[in-house]
């Protein structure tokens, strides 16, 4: 599976000025592992609630402790909704909108994760092994929802992907305000400094930087290719598919962020800055230094004990690769 060109462009948009080919390959390996974990663990949650199809509620439940990531998901889809609402209102009159609203009424809450059942589901996930009842199909896998595929950004209706996420957060009683303020400040600081540093390094290439900064996996078949590596036939609905593709880019973003946080910690330990400005410029200086495989391995070892190894493809049902924490927040 080769998505190194897409990954390299996304890394450039995230501030990796001169990504090393070997590092891009390592990032691809980490990305395959994390998306596989997200797919399998979400499918297990769906199975526990009696469904063979992953929905938004399964992903949100899985990521309920990753408050920064959940906040980014909400902000991303709110922005998409607001942007498309503006476009929609310019092209559709009120009468057509009323007819559309009648045809697409908001679905009722699933009731799968009532507050008194959440602990039971969480405890079930802590059991060893993954007890899937479905097997790898010999035919082509149906990667899309069997029902009509609706554009998740279709606007000005109650059941947009954004509203679906908000409903799920409410149903699971997830409080997005309970986040680590230090994590948010660190991410915001990194994003601002990265943008400033990239434009300073290559001011004439600002247009390309902005282009790759907004690049995602939504226009690729990355998710489909990851599914082909798994020993099970896993299905998801349209909204879940879109969220998984968002999380693919978020994985790379958090990986690069953690590498730079490690660099800052090491710099502060090795030498004491003489002025405050030196602390503020640490990230901007380090951005010109390409991320190495060793730095990627340092992050993955802290999270997964050992780096994902290519020889594990195709994945085996007994593999422990699907367990563990995520490189998020």
C-alpha positions in Angstrom: 0.0 0.0 0.0 1.6 3.2 -1.2 0.2 6.5 0.1 3.5 8.1 0.8 2.9 11.0 -1.7 -0.3 12.0 0.1 1.3 11.5 3.5 4.3 13.6 2.5 2.0 16.5 1.3 0.0 16.3 4.5 3.2 16.4 6.6 4.3 19.4 4.6 1.1 21.2 5.4 1.6 20.3 9.1 5.1 22.0 9.1 7.4 19.1 8.1 9.6 21.2 5.7 11.8 18.5 4.3 10.4 15.1 5.2 12.8 12.2 4.7 11.4 9.4 2.6 12.2 6.8 5.2 10.3 8.9 7.8 7.3 9.2 5.5 7.3 5.4 5.2 7.5 5.0 9.0 4.6 7.5 9.4 2.6 5.4 6.9 3.2 2.3 9.0 2.1 4.1 12.2 -1.0 5.4 10.3 -2.0 1.9 9.1 -1.7 0.6 12.6 -3.7 3.3 14.3 -6.5 3.3 11.7 -6.6 -0.5 12.0 -6.9 -0.2 15.7 -9.7 2.4 15.4 -11.6 0.3 12.9 -11.3 -3.0 14.9 -12.1 -1.5 18.4 -15.0 0.5 16.9 -16.3 -2.6 15.3 -16.1 -4.4 18.6 -18.2 -1.7 20.3 -20.7 -2.0 17.5 -20.8 -5.7 18.0 -21.5 -5.3 21.7 -24.5 -3.1 21.0 -25.8 -5.6 18.5 -24.7 -4.1 15.2 -22.3 -5.3 12.5 -22.0 -1.7 11.2 -19.9 1.0 12.8 -21.7 4.2 13.5 -20.8 7.6 14.9 -21.8 6.5 18.4 -19.2 3.7 18.4 -16.3 6.0 17.4 -17.3 8.7 19.9 -17.6 6.1 22.7 -14.2 4.7 21.8 -12.6 8.2 21.9 -14.6 9.5 24.9 -11.4 10.1 27.0 -9.6 11.9 24.1 -11.3 15.3 24.8 -8.9 17.4 22.6 -9.5 15.1 19.6 -13.3 15.2 20.2 -13.2 18.9 20.3 -11.3 19.0 17.0 -13.8 16.7 15.4 -16.7 18.9 16.5 -15.0 22.1 15.3 -14.1 20.5 11.9 -17.6 19.4 11.2 -19.2 22.5 12.5 -17.0 24.5 10.1 -18.0 22.2 7.2 -21.7 22.6 8.1 -21.5 26.4 8.4 -19.5 26.7 5.1 -21.9 24.5 3.2 -25.0 26.1 4.8 -23.9 29.4 3.3 -23.5 27.9 -0.1 -26.7 26.0 0.2 -28.8 29.1 1.1 -27.5 30.8 -2.0 -28.8 28.1 -4.3 -31.9 26.6 -2.7 -35.2 28.4 -2.0 -37.2 28.0 1.2 -39.9 25.8 -0.5 -37.4 23.2 -1.6 -35.8 23.3 1.8 -39.1 22.5 3.6 -39.7 19.6 1.3 -36.2 18.3 2.0 -36.7 18.6 5.8 -39.9 16.6 5.5 -38.1 13.8 3.6 -35.2 13.7 6.0 -36.5 13.8 9.6 -34.0 13.6 12.4 -33.5 10.1 13.6 -34.3 9.2 17.2 -31.4 8.5 19.6 -30.2 4.9 19.5 -30.7 4.2 23.2 -27.8 1.7 22.9 -25.6 3.5 25.5 -27.9 4.6 28.3 -26.0 6.0 31.2 -26.5 2.9 33.3 -25.1 0.7 30.5 -21.9 2.6 29.7 -19.9 0.9 32.4 -21.0 -2.5 31.3 -19.9 -1.8 27.8 -16.6 -0.4 29.0 -16.0 -3.5 31.1 -16.8 -5.7 28.1 -14.1 -4.0 26.1 -11.5 -4.8 28.7 -11.9 -8.5 28.2 -9.0 -10.2 26.4 -9.4 -10.8 22.7 -11.9 -9.6 20.1 -15.0 -11.7 19.7 -16.2 -10.9 16.2 -18.9 -13.1 14.7 -18.1 -12.1 11.2 -15.5 -13.6 9.0 -13.5 -12.4 6.0 -15.7 -12.4 2.9 -14.5 -14.2 -0.2 -16.4 -11.6 -2.3 -15.8 -7.9 -2.5 -16.3 -6.1 0.7 -19.1 -3.6 0.9 -17.2 -0.5 2.2 -20.3 1.8 2.0 -23.5 1.8 3.9 -26.1 -0.5 2.2 -28.6 2.3 2.4 -28.6 5.4 0.2 -25.2 7.2 0.5 -26.0 10.8 1.5 -23.4 13.6 1.4 -22.5 14.0 5.1 -22.1 17.7 4.6 -25.5 18.2 2.9 -26.7 21.4 4.6 -29.5 23.0 6.5 -31.1 19.8 7.6 -31.3 18.5 11.1 -29.4 15.3 10.6 -26.1 16.6 9.3 -22.9 14.8 10.4 -22.2 17.7 12.9 -25.7 17.4 14.5 -25.3 13.6 14.6 -22.0 14.0 16.5 -23.6 16.5 18.9 -26.6 14.1 19.5 -24.2 11.3 20.3 -22.1 13.4 22.7 -25.3 14.3 24.5 -26.5 10.6 24.6 -23.1 9.4 26.0 -23.0 12.4 28.4 -19.6 13.4 27.2 -18.5 16.8 28.5 -16.2 18.4 26.0 -15.3 21.1 28.5 -13.4 18.6 30.7 -10.1 18.8 28.8 -6.5 19.4 29.7 -5.9 23.1 29.2 -2.2 22.6 28.8 -2.7 20.2 25.9 -4.9 22.7 24.1 -2.5 25.6 24.6 0.4 23.5 23.4 -1.4 22.5 20.3 -2.5 26.0 19.5 1.0 27.4 20.1 2.5 24.7 17.8 0.0 25.4 15.0 0.6 29.2 15.1 4.4 28.9 15.2 4.5 26.2 12.5 2.5 28.4 10.1 4.7 31.4 10.8 7.9 29.3 10.5 6.8 27.7 7.2 6.0 31.1 5.6 9.3 32.4 6.8 11.3 29.5 5.4 9.6 29.5 2.0 7.6 32.7 1.6 7.4 32.2 -2.2 5.7 28.8 -1.7 3.0 30.1 0.7 0.3 29.1 -1.8 1.5 25.4 -1.8 1.7 25.4 2.0 -1.9 26.6 2.3 -3.0 24.0 -0.2 -1.3 21.1 1.6 -2.4 22.5 5.0 -6.0 21.8 4.0 -5.3 18.4 2.4 -7.0 15.4 3.9 -7.6 11.7 3.1 -11.2 12.2 2.1 -10.3 12.1 -1.6 -8.2 8.9 -1.4 -9.0 5.2 -1.0 -6.7 4.9 2.0 -9.5 3.6 4.4 -10.5 1.0 1.8 -6.9 -0.2 1.5 -6.6 -0.5 5.2 -9.7 -2.6 5.4 -8.3 -5.0 2.8 -5.5 -5.8 5.3 -7.8 -6.8 8.1 -8.9 -10.4 8.7 -12.5 -9.4 9.0 -15.1 -7.7 6.8 -15.9 -4.5 8.7 -18.7 -2.2 7.6 -19.5 1.4 8.6 -22.0 4.0 7.7 -21.3 7.1 5.7 -20.7 9.3 8.8 -18.3 6.9 10.4 -16.4 6.6 7.1 -16.0 10.4 7.0 -14.8 10.5 10.7 -12.2 7.8 10.1 -10.7 9.8 7.3 -10.6 12.8 9.5 -8.8 10.8 12.2 -6.2 9.6 9.6 -4.9 13.1 9.2 -5.3 13.8 12.9 -3.1 10.8 13.6 -0.3 12.4 11.6 -0.8 15.8 13.2 -0.6 14.4 16.7 2.4 12.3 15.8 4.3 15.3 14.5 3.1 17.5 17.4 4.5 14.9 20.0 7.8 14.8 18.2 8.2 18.6 18.5 7.1 18.5 22.1 9.8 16.0 22.8 12.3 18.3 21.1 11.3 21.2 23.2 11.6 19.2 26.4 15.1 18.0 25.4 16.2 21.6 24.5 15.0 22.9 27.8 16.9 20.2 29.7 20.1 20.6 27.7 20.5 24.4 27.9 18.8 27.2 29.7 17.6 30.0 27.3 19.1 33.4 28.0 15.9 35.3 26.9 12.2 34.5 26.6 12.4 34.9 22.9 14.6 31.9 22.6 11.9 29.7 24.2 9.3 31.1 21.8 11.6 30.4 18.8 12.5 26.8 19.7 9.9 25.2 17.5 10.5 27.6 14.6 14.2 26.7 14.6 13.6 22.9 15.0 11.1 22.9 12.1 14.0 23.1 9.7 15.4 19.8 11.0 13.6 16.8 9.4 11.9 14.4 11.7 13.8 11.1 11.9 12.7 7.5 12.2 14.2 7.4 15.7 12.0 10.3 16.8 8.9 8.5 15.4 10.0 5.3 17.2 10.4 7.2 20.5 6.7 8.2 20.3 5.4 4.8 19.3 7.4 3.0 21.9 5.9 5.2 24.6 2.4 4.4 23.3 2.6 0.9 21.9 5.8 -0.6 23.5 7.2 -1.4 20.1 7.0 0.0 16.6 4.6 -1.5 14.1 6.4 -3.9 11.9 5.5 -4.4 8.2 5.8 -8.2 8.3 2.5 -8.2 10.3 0.6 -7.5 7.1 -1.8 -9.1 6.4 -3.0 -8.9 10.0 -3.9 -12.1 11.8 -7.0 -12.4 14.0 -4.8 -13.3 17.1 -2.5 -10.3 16.7 -2.3 -7.9 19.6 -1.7 -5.0 17.2 -5.4 -4.0 17.5 -5.2 -3.3 21.2 -3.8 -0.3 23.1 -4.0 3.5 23.3 -4.1 5.9 20.4 -1.6 8.5 19.3 -4.1 11.4 19.8 -4.4 14.5 22.0 
